[in-house]
Amino acid sequence: MTEVKQSIFETHQSDMVATFADLLKIVSDENRLRILFLLRDGELCVCKIYDALELSQSLVSHHLAILRSYNLVNDRKEGKWVYYSLNKETLEEFNTLHQAVFNVEEVETSRADVDPCE
């Protein structure tokens, strides 16, 4: 999967689709999604995350590294602990991409007004 380093909207449309597909793959993992849900309530120390999920520290660290590589989470170190929070800018971009594809207000369901294929 490609690493997201720039704003999603600074990419060409085909790259944007590929990036969105990658992001969907990233957040479709149950453990990563559980981490994102935990962080909705604010910043958490990594120890609180693995305690809440009842997962090993190494597995949680692995998932956090992936989320961090896609700029979905921010991290800051304080002493020996690392604290994680959601990256609102990336989530806003993700939501905008999601809305561009899945906004039911803009989905056209009428029949095609063209001759049938031969």
N, C-alpha and C positions, 0 to 999 in steps of 0.2 A: 504494500500500500504506500501511496505517496505521502510525503510529509508536508503538512500545511505550514508554510512560513510567512505567507503574505495574506492580505485580505482576500477573502473568497471572491469578492467582486472585482478584483484587479486582474482576474484571469479571463481568458477567452471562454466563450460559452461552452465549447466542448470540454475544456478543462474544468469548468464550473460543474458540469454534469458528473465528470469523473470524480471531482473532489466531493461532491454531495454523496455520490455512491460510496466512496470511502468512509465518509462520516457516518453514513447509515450502517455500514458494516461495523464500525467502531462502537457505536452506541447500541447495536443489537446484541452485544455480548451481555448476558444477564448480570455478571459481576460488575462490569463497568457501568451499566445502567443503575445498579443498586448504589454504586459510589456516587453517581451524579444525583440521585434522589437524596442521598444523605447530605450532600453539600448544598442542596437547595435551602436549607435552614441556616447556612452560614459556614464560616471557616471551621475546619476540624483538624486536629492533630492526627497524624497517620495512625497512632496507636488507638485512637478512638474509632477510626474507620475499620481497622481489622478486628477490633473487639465487637463492634456493632454487627459486622458481617460474619463473624465467627470463621474467618479465613486466616491462613498463615500470613505473617508479615511479608514474606517473599512474594506470595501471590498478589497481595494487595499492592505492593510496590511495583510489581510488573504491570498491573492494570493502570496504576497511576502514571507510570512512565509513558504508556501508550496514550492516555488521555492528555498528558502534558505535551507530547509530541504533536498532537493535533490542536494544541492551544485551547482545549476544552476546560482545563483547570489551570489555576495559578498555584505556585508554591512559594513559600518563604521559610527560611530556616531561622529558628530561634533556639540557641543552645544546641543540644543534641537532637531536638525534635524538628520535624518538618510539618508545616501547616498547609492545608490545601483549601482552595475555594474555587467556585465556578468562575470561568472567564466570561463575563457578560457580553463582551463585544463579539466573541466567536459564537456564543449562543444566539445572539440577535441575528447574526448573519445566517446561521443554520436555520433559524425560524423563518427568515425571509425566503431562503431557498425552498424550505418546506412549503410555505404558503404559495410560492410561484407554481409549484407542481400540484399541490393537494387542496388548493382553495376551492371549495365546492361552489362558491358564488360565481367562479369564472369557468367552471367545467361545462363544456358544450356537449350535450347528449343527443342533439338532433341528428336525423339521418342525413347521409351525404346526398347532395343534390347533383350527382354526376352519373354518367352512364356506367353500368356495371362493368367489371373487368371481363375481358374475354379470355 
